[in-house]
Amino acid sequence: MRYSRPDEGFAYLELGAAELMLDQLGIGRDWVTAPLELPLGRGVNFQIEVVALDPVLARLQEAGVALFQPLETKAYRVGDDVVRQRQFCVQDPDGYLLRLWEQAGS
């Protein structure tokens, strides 16, 4: 965590070049752009590239956080190329999916 303001329900997370600001609904100022229905993150999938997945997986396991999508190696078409990545998904308390990934060998 880069910093937080617990009295506002705010946290600024940083991992390598990935930065994410989280704002808890109902504490401090809310950024409500439409009616809110739970789970709030329905349909959202944030992809975050990290240098190494294993340390992140270890921290999640230590904290008792279950993975939404277990670790896998997947190949995706990108234009005329194919890229391979190791990845997993974890769901935050509001339902947003965070897909963390690292480049995999060919």
N, C-alpha and C positions, 0 to 999 in steps of 0.2 A: 504494500500500500504506500502510495506516495504521500498522501495526507488525508485527514478526515475532519468533518465537523459533526460530531455525534448529535449535538443539540439541533442541527438542521436535518439530520438523517442523510448526510452526504458523505460519500467516499470517492476518492480519486485513486484509481488503480493504475499501476504501470508495470509492464513486464516487457523488457527490451524496448522495441519501438512501438508496442501496442499500448495505448492509453484509453481508459474507459472511466467515465464519470457516472456514478450511480446516485440516484436521488430517491429516498424512501417517500412514498406517497403518504400524505397526512402529517408530515413533520416539516416545518418551515414552509418555504414557497413551493407550490406545485405547478408543474408545467402540463396542464390538462388541455389537450388539443381536440378531444372528442369524448363522448361518453365512455366511461371505463367499465369493462366487464371482465371478470376473472375467468381464466388466467390472462393477465394483461399481455403477456408476450406471445400469445397465440400466433403462429405463422412466422415469427421472426427467428432468423438464424444468423448470428454474427460469426464470421470466420476470422480467426486471429492466428497469424503465423508466429511461432515461437522458435527459438534456436534449438531447444531441447524439450521434448514432452515429458521425459521421465521424471525430472524434478517436480513438475506441475502435478503429475499423477501421484507422486509420493505425498505431496502436501494435501491433495484432496483426500487421499486414503487416510492420512493422519487425522484429518478433520471429520472423517466419517461421511463424506459427501459421495453419494452414489452417482455413477455415470449413467446418462440417458442412453448413449450409444457407446458400447465398449470400444476399446482401442482396436483399430483395424488399419490395414494398409490398403489403399484404394487408388485406382488409376482413373484419371479423368481426361477427356478430350478437351484440348484448348486449341481451337483453330485446327491446324494440320498436325499438331504435336500431341503427345500424351504425357501427362505429368503424373508422378506417383507421390503420394503423401501418406504419412502415418497420421492418424487423426482419432479424436474421440469427441463426444458431445457431453456437456454437463448443462443442467437446467438450473437457472437461478430461481430464487423464491417467487418471483413474479411470472415464471414460465418462459422466460427468454432462453433460447438455446445458444450456448457458446460452443462453437466448434473450434477447438485448438488443434493446430496441425504443425508438422515439420516436414521438410522435404525428405523423401525416401529415395534410396538408391534405385537404379534402373533394374 
